[in-house]
């Protein structure tokens, strides 16, 4: 009888552990196909080194697609995503930017500022998440086609249909400040349902972090700070430049963000409990399983 009881306890222990693993699996299990981001378009990408003066006038139709990648230094699936994006960046198909998770003790590159940008526009979840041109979004690292590269190229090929010009000028004033000027010449009537904001993205060319558990060690194109310059099509602003994580490779990038105007009327909030509220959430269920596990161990 003691042998049977011991066998039963071991079987229950294995079942509990399997259930716990099932509820705490990786975020990539829920990878989704390409979808609308639910946000407005984003374009730009003219840039200069923070310590060098620059003046550029670019045809909007010739600017590269903008890829915003949500990542982390511990995320192994992100390595596959970033490798595909790097290939397309090298080919001039897109221009990639990496947003690192904030408040993450295993990743030193995130900030409240950049996290707020990504969360407010696209919502954040488990990395990797890639948004291209502000409008097309893909979660996870499982390709829809034969490769992630083809997926991202398909997203990048969804043209915003822009015409006109963008002028960008950068003049450093010291090691930590400079003057940015811009002028956008285009018909914005097609974006009447959106609010435009002009932004300066401070980007670190690359930074070394050997403690990252995904094995990369060198992390490129890190968005360190986003500065809202206002909503005018033409303007000049003096901005402060944050310190680099390491080295001296900060860049100033000009971006135009569009956010859909919310004309909806707030509905009364129904505080009555729904049927699903009677079900325990995943964390609660995991806690119950741990308690059962502990009880089994004690009896053993």
Secondary structure, 3 states (H helix, E strand, C coil): CHHHHHHHHHHHHHHHHHHHHHHCCCHHHHCCCCEECCCCCEEEEEEEECCCCEEEEEEHHHCCEEEEEEECCCCHHHHHHHHHHHHHHHCCCEEEEEEECCCECCECCCCHHHHHHHHHHHCCCCCCEEEECCCEEEECCCCCCCCHHHHHHHHHCCCCCCCCEEEEEEEEEECCEEEEEEEEECCCHHHCCEEEEEEEEEEEEEEECCCCCCCCCEEEEEEEEEEEEECCCEEEEEEECCCCCCCCCEEEEEEEEEEECCCCCCCCCCCCCCHHHHCCCHHHHHHHHHHHHHHHHHHC
